[in-house]
């Protein structure tokens, strides 16, 4: 499958962000903003991976975001990013019970982000969507595993592909949201100082 120019640009941007964050980490491992950017970049880059590589990159991103929260436990954008990362992980988890545990963890993080920044519409919307995520995950699993036995092999393969595409579409939107927040965080940290008076 060929990558669109927009996807290629995103890949380059987040790979650059990841490398920069990794370099900055060597200088200051206690920079919560940098750890959040690094985790967010890994979550974004996971979208360009398949199967186990995707899950590994999400797990690595989660570790960086958790590390950022150890430095600053009330950092609302990190709480929100971690909630999104866990939501992505849950959607890719086939075990419904395990996924539901992860969805609950994500909802707790979204609530903490809302508590820290109550007026943030994005956090409120994420909290609202988190309540619906287990039901959506269950429906995806039902569609993927309760195939009619009389279906032709080609139709069965097509249905599995559509179900898989839906999972990756959902993951893509979540990862895009995380990427926007990571990009905004990076942009805020690189604002030039105001001119002297």
C-alpha distance (Angstrom), angle and dihedral (degrees) to the residues before:
residue distance angle dihedral
X1 . . .
X2 3.77 . .
X3 3.78 119.8 .
X4 3.81 119.8 -126.4
X5 3.80 118.9 -122.9
X6 3.81 90.1 -111.1
X7 3.81 91.4 53.2
X8 3.79 90.8 46.4
X9 3.81 90.6 51.1
X10 3.81 90.4 49.5
X11 3.79 90.6 48.9
X12 3.82 91.2 51.9
X13 3.81 92.6 45.0
X14 3.79 95.2 51.2
X15 3.79 93.5 41.3
X16 3.82 88.2 53.5
X17 3.82 89.5 47.1
X18 3.80 90.5 50.6
X19 3.81 93.4 49.6
X20 3.81 92.4 46.0
X21 3.80 91.5 49.4
X22 3.79 90.8 48.1
X23 3.80 90.0 52.0
X24 3.82 92.5 46.3
X25 3.81 90.1 49.1
X26 3.80 89.9 61.6
X27 3.82 88.2 57.6
X28 3.82 97.3 41.9
X29 3.82 118.7 9.1
X30 3.82 91.4 179.4
X31 3.82 96.8 63.4
X32 3.82 103.6 118.2
X33 3.83 92.6 -170.3
X34 3.80 90.9 54.4
X35 3.81 92.3 46.9
X36 3.80 89.6 50.0
X37 3.81 91.2 51.3
X38 3.79 90.2 47.8
X39 3.81 93.2 49.3
X40 3.80 91.7 45.1
X41 3.80 91.4 49.9
X42 3.81 91.0 51.3
X43 3.80 90.7 50.5
X44 3.81 90.1 50.2
X45 3.80 92.2 46.9
X46 3.81 90.3 51.0
X47 3.79 87.3 70.5
X48 3.80 88.4 68.8
X49 3.82 92.4 53.6
X50 3.79 131.6 79.1
X51 3.79 133.4 -136.2
X52 3.80 115.6 -35.2
X53 3.82 93.0 7.3
X54 3.80 90.0 56.5
X55 3.81 92.4 49.6
X56 3.82 91.6 46.3
X57 3.78 92.1 52.3
X58 3.82 91.3 47.9
X59 3.82 89.2 49.8
X60 3.81 90.9 49.9
X61 3.81 90.0 49.6
X62 3.81 90.5 50.1
X63 3.82 90.1 52.7
X64 3.82 91.5 53.0
X65 3.80 92.1 47.8
X66 3.81 91.0 48.6
X67 3.80 88.6 49.9
X68 3.82 89.2 52.6
X69 3.81 89.9 52.3
X70 3.80 90.4 52.7
X71 3.82 86.8 59.2
X72 3.82 94.7 42.6
X73 3.84 113.4 10.7
X74 3.82 93.5 -175.9
X75 3.81 97.7 51.1
X76 3.79 98.9 130.5
X77 3.80 98.1 -162.6
X78 3.81 90.0 52.5
X79 3.81 91.2 48.2
X80 3.79 88.7 51.6
X81 3.82 94.1 46.3
X82 3.80 91.0 49.4
X83 3.81 89.7 49.9
X84 3.80 89.2 53.9
X85 3.79 92.4 46.0
X86 3.80 91.0 52.0
X87 3.80 90.3 47.0
X88 3.81 89.3 53.6
X89 3.78 90.3 48.9
X90 3.81 91.6 48.9
X91 3.80 93.3 51.7
X92 3.79 89.2 53.9
X93 3.81 92.5 48.3
X94 3.83 109.7 95.7
X95 3.83 94.9 -162.8
X96 3.81 104.6 89.8
X97 3.82 95.9 -155.2
X98 3.81 92.9 49.1
X99 3.81 90.7 46.1
X100 3.82 91.3 50.9
X101 3.81 90.8 53.8
X102 3.80 89.2 52.6
X103 3.82 91.7 46.6
X104 3.83 89.0 54.1
X105 3.80 90.7 51.0
X106 3.81 89.2 50.9
X107 3.82 91.8 49.8
X108 3.82 90.3 52.4
X109 3.80 89.6 52.6
X110 3.82 92.2 48.1
X111 3.80 89.1 51.0
X112 3.81 90.7 50.7
X113 3.81 89.8 50.2
X114 3.82 89.7 51.0
X115 3.81 90.0 48.1
X116 3.81 90.4 53.4
X117 3.83 94.8 43.8
X118 3.84 106.9 20.7
X119 3.80 96.5 175.4
X120 3.81 95.7 55.4
X121 3.82 107.1 115.3
X122 3.80 92.6 -165.9
X123 3.80 91.7 57.7
X124 3.81 91.3 46.5
X125 3.80 91.3 50.2
X126 3.81 91.0 48.0
X127 3.79 89.9 52.4
X128 3.80 89.9 50.3
X129 3.82 92.9 48.5
X130 3.83 91.1 46.2
X131 3.79 89.0 64.2
X132 3.82 89.8 57.8
X133 3.82 97.0 42.3
X134 3.84 98.3 86.9
X135 3.80 90.9 52.6
X136 3.81 91.4 49.0
X137 3.81 90.8 47.4
X138 3.81 90.7 50.4
X139 3.80 90.6 51.0
X140 3.81 91.2 49.7
X141 3.80 90.1 50.7
X142 3.82 92.1 48.1
X143 3.77 92.0 51.2
X144 3.77 91.5 47.5
X145 3.78 99.2 45.9
X146 3.82 106.0 30.0
X147 3.78 98.0 66.4
X148 3.80 117.9 163.7
X149 3.81 109.0 -105.3
X150 3.81 93.0 -138.6
X151 3.79 93.0 58.8
X152 3.76 117.4 119.8
X153 3.82 115.1 -111.6
X154 3.83 92.3 -111.9
X155 3.80 92.7 50.3
X156 3.80 90.5 48.2
X157 3.79 91.7 51.3
X158 3.81 90.8 47.1
X159 3.81 91.9 50.9
X160 3.82 91.1 49.7
X161 3.81 89.2 49.7
X162 3.83 91.5 50.4
X163 3.82 90.9 49.0
X164 3.79 90.3 48.3
X165 3.81 91.0 47.2
X166 3.81 89.9 51.9
X167 3.81 90.9 53.2
X168 3.78 91.2 50.6
X169 3.82 91.9 44.9
X170 3.80 90.0 54.4
X171 3.78 91.1 45.1
X172 3.80 89.3 48.1
X173 3.80 93.4 55.4
X174 3.78 91.6 47.4
X175 3.78 92.0 47.8
X176 3.81 90.7 47.2
X177 3.79 90.2 54.9
X178 3.81 90.4 49.6
X179 3.79 89.3 48.7
X180 3.78 92.8 52.5
X181 3.79 91.0 52.3
X182 3.81 91.3 46.5
X183 3.78 90.5 49.0
X184 3.81 91.7 48.5
X185 3.79 89.9 49.6
X186 3.78 90.6 50.4
X187 3.79 91.7 46.8
X188 3.83 91.1 50.8
X189 3.78 91.6 51.2
X190 3.82 92.2 51.9
X191 3.81 97.9 49.6
X192 3.79 108.9 130.6
X193 3.79 115.7 -117.9
X194 3.79 116.4 -100.9
X195 3.81 115.3 -93.2
X196 3.81 115.6 -94.4
X197 3.79 116.5 -102.4
